[in-house]
């Protein structure tokens, strides 16, 4: 019995860069998200597809690598995506709030189809939960979640296999009450997880008088872990000498609402669509 739709795994993309030694380094995670734009002709759905990740993953980069698996099971293929224009300005759009670490970049899925890549995208009219949806479904602390991504750049040599970690919502009521624009999960994430999707896990059981979560859905993306700092104090002077920073095991999540708002900001820019994604 699967607890996460297999197609969700195919939405996730490893993001890499070339370092000073001309070596590939996998620095973050992204995923494909489709905004529903039309149902014409009747019975069909049209989507504009975006790569979603964190601003801090794309900041300072001129090009990035996106890894996909072929439909045929052959070795993975890396695609080069230019993320600045000829003037050096970013072609991606960040959420207008500086504190919201969400970036979107339009991609051309036709290139992936032509190259025979295996991929999927989260559909904006299905399987996503914004704040209002989470309130309707009575999402609360203790509900289980999955995080998908590539922590510490862990990548197979010839394939992209996403790593799944599980945990729970640790603090979400302040977000649901509109007192915070983000929430906290009890999942340990590491560099490389940034930008990865957070999925609400379906549960068959619930306590009497509350709703159980019958289906999986995208509820946000990883922003960062919350560090724990311990200070070493000199016995001679009584002053701090060394600060140790550890991963607390708690992580901050950007909600789906911020993805939608970043896409709206992208549409307002009215940038020409130039499909730059090319096989390496």
SEDREN-409918 format. One record per residue (C-alpha): residue number from 1; residue in one letter; x, y, z; chain. Coordinates in Angstrom, 1 decimal, padded with zeros to 4 digits, m for minus. Example, Ala and Ser with C-alpha at 12.3 -4.5 7.8 and 13.67 -1.06 7.14 Angstrom:
   num   residuo     east    north       up   cadena
     1         a    012.3   m004.5    007.8        A
     2         s    013.7   m001.1    007.1        A
END
This chain:
   num   residuo     east    north       up   cadena
     1         x    000.0    000.0    000.0        A
     2         x    001.6    003.3   m001.1        A
     3         x    001.2    006.3    001.1        A
     4         x    002.5    008.8   m001.4        A
     5         x    001.4    008.9   m005.1        A
     6         x    004.4    007.6   m007.3        A
     7         x    003.9    010.6   m009.6        A
     8         x    004.9    012.9   m006.7        A
     9         x    008.4    011.4   m006.8        A
    10         x    008.7    012.3   m010.5        A
    11         x    007.8    016.0   m009.7        A
    12         x    011.1    016.4   m007.8        A
    13         x    014.2    017.7   m009.5        A
    14         x    017.9    017.8   m008.3        A
    15         x    019.5    021.3   m008.8        A
    16         x    023.2    021.5   m009.4        A
    17         x    026.0    023.9   m010.3        A
    18         x    029.5    023.6   m011.7        A
    19         x    032.2    024.5   m009.2        A
    20         x    035.5    026.1   m009.7        A
    21         x    037.0    022.7   m010.7        A
    22         x    034.3    022.2   m013.3        A
    23         x    032.8    019.5   m011.2        A
    24         x    029.0    019.0   m010.7        A
    25         x    027.8    019.8   m007.3        A
    26         x    024.2    019.1   m006.3        A
    27         x    023.2    022.1   m004.1        A
    28         x    019.4    022.0   m003.7        A
    29         x    016.1    020.5   m004.6        A
    30         x    013.2    021.8   m006.7        A
    31         x    010.0    020.5   m008.0        A
    32         x    007.7    021.1   m011.0        A
    33         x    004.4    022.9   m010.4        A
    34         x    001.7    023.4   m013.0        A
    35         x   m000.6    026.4   m012.8        A
    36         x   m003.9    025.5   m014.4        A
    37         x   m004.6    028.0   m017.1        A
    38         x   m007.3    026.5   m019.3        A
    39         x   m009.8    023.6   m019.8        A
    40         x   m010.4    024.3   m023.4        A
    41         x   m011.1    022.2   m025.4        A
    42         x   m013.5    020.6   m022.9        A
    43         x   m012.1    017.6   m021.2        A
    44         x   m008.5    018.8   m021.5        A
    45         x   m006.4    020.8   m019.0        A
    46         x   m003.6    023.2   m019.9        A
    47         x   m000.9    024.1   m017.4        A
    48         x    002.0    026.6   m017.3        A
    49         x    004.8    024.7   m015.7        A
    50         x    007.3    026.2   m013.2        A
    51         x    010.3    025.0   m011.4        A
    52         x    009.8    025.9   m007.7        A
    53         x    012.7    026.2   m005.2        A
    54         x    014.2    028.6   m002.7        A
    55         x    015.6    032.0   m003.6        A
    56         x    018.8    031.2   m001.9        A
    57         x    019.3    028.2   m004.2        A
    58         x    019.3    030.4   m007.3        A
    59         x    020.8    033.6   m006.0        A
    60         x    024.2    034.3   m007.6        A
    61         x    023.9    031.6   m010.2        A
    62         x    024.1    032.2   m014.0        A
    63         x    023.2    028.7   m015.0        A
    64         x    022.0    025.6   m013.1        A
    65         x    021.8    021.9   m013.8        A
    66         x    018.4    020.1   m013.6        A
    67         x    018.6    016.3   m013.6        A
    68         x    015.8    014.0   m015.0        A
    69         x    015.5    010.3   m015.6        A
    70         x    014.7    009.0   m019.0        A
    71         x    011.5    007.0   m019.6        A
    72         x    013.6    004.1   m020.9        A
    73         x    015.5    003.5   m017.7        A
    74         x    018.8    004.7   m019.2        A
    75         x    021.2    006.9   m017.4        A
    76         x    019.9    010.3   m016.1        A
    77         x    020.3    013.4   m018.3        A
    78         x    021.3    016.8   m017.0        A
    79         x    019.8    019.9   m018.5        A
    80         x    021.4    023.3   m018.4        A
    81         x    019.1    026.1   m017.5        A
    82         x    020.2    029.7   m017.9        A
    83         x    018.8    031.8   m015.0        A
    84         x    019.9    035.3   m016.0        A
    85         x    019.2    037.3   m019.1        A
    86         x    021.8    039.0   m021.3        A
    87         x    022.0    041.9   m018.9        A
    88         x    022.7    039.6   m015.9        A
    89         x    019.2    040.1   m014.4        A
    90         x    017.5    037.0   m013.0        A
    91         x    015.0    035.3   m015.3        A
    92         x    013.4    033.7   m012.2        A
    93         x    010.9    035.5   m010.0        A
    94         x    011.1    035.6   m006.2        A
    95         x    008.2    036.1   m003.8        A
    96         x    007.8    039.9   m003.4        A
    97         x    008.2    039.5    000.4        A
    98         x    011.9    039.4    001.2        A
    99         x    011.3    037.1    004.1        A
   100         x    009.5    034.5    001.9        A
   101         x    012.2    032.2    000.5        A
   102         x    010.4    031.1   m002.6        A
   103         x    011.4    031.3   m006.3        A
   104         x    009.7    030.2   m009.5        A
   105         x    011.1    029.8   m013.0        A
   106         x    009.0    029.0   m016.0        A
   107         x    010.2    025.8   m017.8        A
   108         x    009.3    024.3   m021.1        A
   109         x    008.0    020.8   m020.6        A
   110         x    008.0    020.2   m024.4        A
   111         x    011.8    019.9   m024.2        A
   112         x    011.5    017.2   m021.6        A
   113         x    008.9    015.4   m023.7        A
   114         x    011.1    015.6   m026.8        A
   115         x    014.1    014.2   m024.9        A
   116         x    012.0    011.3   m023.5        A
   117         x    012.3    012.3   m019.8        A
   118         x    010.2    010.9   m017.1        A
   119         x    008.5    013.7   m015.1        A
   120         x    005.3    015.0   m013.6        A
   121         x    004.2    018.2   m011.9        A
   122         x    002.0    019.2   m009.0        A
   123         x   m001.3    020.5   m010.4        A
   124         x   m002.6    023.7   m008.9        A
   125         x   m006.2    022.5   m009.2        A
   126         x   m005.5    019.1   m007.6        A
   127         x   m003.5    017.6   m004.7        A
   128         x   m002.3    020.9   m003.2        A
   129         x   m003.4    022.5    000.1        A
   130         x   m003.2    026.2    000.7        A
   131         x   m004.0    027.7    004.1        A
   132         x   m007.7    027.7    003.6        A
   133         x   m007.6    024.0    002.5        A
   134         x   m005.5    023.0    005.5        A
   135         x   m008.1    024.7    007.8        A
   136         x   m011.0    022.9    006.0        A
   137         x   m009.2    019.5    006.4        A
   138         x   m008.5    020.4    010.1        A
   139         x   m004.8    019.8    009.6        A
   140         x   m003.1    020.1    013.0        A
   141         x    000.1    019.4    015.0        A
   142         x    000.9    015.7    015.0        A
   143         x   m000.3    015.1    011.4        A
   144         x    002.4    013.2    009.5        A
   145         x    004.4    014.6    006.6        A
   146         x    006.9    013.5    004.0        A
   147         x    009.9    015.6    002.8        A
   148         x    011.4    014.8   m000.6        A
   149         x    014.8    015.9   m001.7        A
   150         x    018.5    015.4   m002.0        A
   151         x    020.2    016.0    001.4        A
   152         x    023.9    016.6    001.4        A
   153         x    023.9    016.3   m002.4        A
   154         x    023.4    012.5   m002.2        A
   155         x    023.0    011.5   m005.8        A
   156         x    023.5    008.2   m007.6        A
   157         x    026.1    008.4   m010.4        A
   158         x    023.8    007.6   m013.2        A
   159         x    020.2    008.2   m011.9        A
   160         x    018.1    010.6   m009.9        A
   161         x    016.6    008.8   m006.9        A
   162         x    014.9    011.2   m004.5        A
   163         x    015.3    010.6   m000.8        A
   164         x    012.2    010.6    001.4        A
   165         x    012.2    011.5    005.1        A
   166         x    009.1    011.4    007.3        A
   167         x    008.1    013.4    010.4        A
   168         x    005.2    015.4    011.7        A
   169         x    003.8    018.9    011.8        A
   170         x    005.4    020.5    014.9        A
   171         x    003.7    023.9    015.0        A
   172         x    001.1    025.0    012.5        A
   173         x   m001.7    026.7    014.4        A
   174         x    000.0    030.1    014.2        A
   175         x    000.1    029.7    010.4        A
   176         x   m003.5    028.5    010.2        A
   177         x   m004.6    031.4    012.4        A
   178         x   m002.8    033.8    010.0        A
   179         x   m000.4    034.9    012.8        A
   180         x    002.6    033.5    010.9        A
   181         x    003.5    033.1    007.2        A
   182         x    005.3    029.8    007.7        A
   183         x    005.2    026.8    010.0        A
   184         x    007.5    024.2    011.6        A
   185         x    007.8    020.5    011.0        A
   186         x    009.6    017.9    013.0        A
   187         x    011.9    016.6    010.2        A
   188         x    015.6    016.8    010.2        A
   189         x    016.8    018.3    006.9        A
   190         x    020.3    019.2    005.6        A
   191         x    021.9    021.3    002.9        A
   192         x    020.6    020.0   m000.4        A
   193         x    017.0    019.6    001.0        A
   194         x    016.3    023.3    000.4        A
   195         x    013.4    023.8   m001.9        A
   196         x    012.1    020.2   m001.6        A
   197         x    008.4    019.6   m001.4        A
   198         x    006.6    018.8    001.9        A
   199         x    003.7    016.4    001.5        A
   200         x    000.9    015.8    003.9        A
   201         x    000.8    012.0    004.6        A
   202         x   m002.6    010.3    004.4        A
   203         x   m003.8    008.7    007.7        A
   204         x   m006.6    006.1    008.1        A
   205         x   m007.1    006.7    011.8        A
   206         x   m008.0    009.8    013.8        A
   207         x   m009.4    010.5    017.3        A
   208         x   m013.2    010.8    017.6        A
   209         x   m014.5    014.2    016.5        A
   210         x   m011.6    015.0    014.2        A
   211         x   m011.0    014.4    010.5        A
   212         x   m008.5    011.9    009.3        A
   213         x   m006.3    012.9    006.3        A
   214         x   m007.6    010.6    003.5        A
   215         x   m005.2    011.8    000.7        A
   216         x   m001.7    013.1    000.2        A
   217         x   m001.2    016.6   m000.9        A
   218         x    001.5    019.2   m001.4        A
   219         x    001.5    021.6    001.6        A
   220         x    004.8    023.6    001.1        A
   221         x    008.5    023.5    000.5        A
   222         x    011.5    023.3    002.8        A
   223         x    013.1    026.6    003.7        A
   224         x    015.8    025.7    006.3        A
   225         x    016.4    023.9    009.5        A
   226         x    016.3    025.7    012.8        A
   227         x    019.8    025.7    014.4        A
   228         x    020.6    025.0    018.0        A
   229         x    023.5    027.1    019.3        A
   230         x    025.6    026.0    022.3        A
   231         x    028.2    028.5    023.7        A
   232         x    031.5    027.4    025.2        A
   233         x    032.6    029.8    027.9        A
   234         x    036.2    030.4    029.0        A
   235         x    036.7    029.3    032.6        A
   236         x    039.4    032.0    033.0        A
   237         x    037.5    035.0    031.6        A
   238         x    033.9    033.9    031.8        A
   239         x    033.4    035.1    028.3        A
   240         x    032.1    033.1    025.3        A
   241         x    034.9    031.6    023.3        A
   242         x    033.3    029.2    020.8        A
   243         x    029.7    028.9    019.5        A
   244         x    028.7    025.5    018.3        A
   245         x    025.7    025.3    015.9        A
   246         x    023.8    022.1    015.6        A
   247         x    020.7    020.9    013.6        A
   248         x    017.8    021.0    016.1        A
   249         x    015.8    018.5    014.0        A
   250         x    013.1    021.2    013.4        A
   251         x    012.6    022.8    010.0        A
   252         x    010.8    025.8    008.6        A
   253         x    008.4    025.3    005.7        A
   254         x    007.1    027.9    003.2        A
   255         x    003.4    027.3    002.4        A
   256         x    001.8    026.6   m000.9        A
   257         x    000.2    030.1   m000.7        A
   258         x    003.7    031.6   m001.3        A
   259         x    004.2    029.5   m004.4        A
   260         x    000.9    030.8   m005.8        A
   261         x    001.8    034.4   m004.9        A
   262         x    005.3    034.0   m006.5        A
   263         x    003.7    032.8   m009.7        A
   264         x    001.3    035.8   m009.7        A
   265         x    004.3    038.1   m009.3        A
   266         x    006.0    036.3   m012.2        A
   267         x    002.9    036.9   m014.4        A
   268         x    003.0    040.6   m013.5        A
   269         x    006.6    040.9   m014.8        A
   270         x    005.3    039.9   m018.3        A
   271         x    008.7    038.5   m019.3        A
   272         x    009.0    036.9   m022.7        A
   273         x    009.0    033.1   m022.5        A
   274         x    012.4    032.0   m023.8        A
   275         x    012.9    028.2   m023.3        A
   276         x    016.6    028.0   m022.5        A
   277         x    016.6    024.5   m021.0        A
   278         x    018.9    022.4   m023.1        A
   279         x    020.5    018.9   m022.6        A
   280         x    024.0    019.2   m021.3        A
END
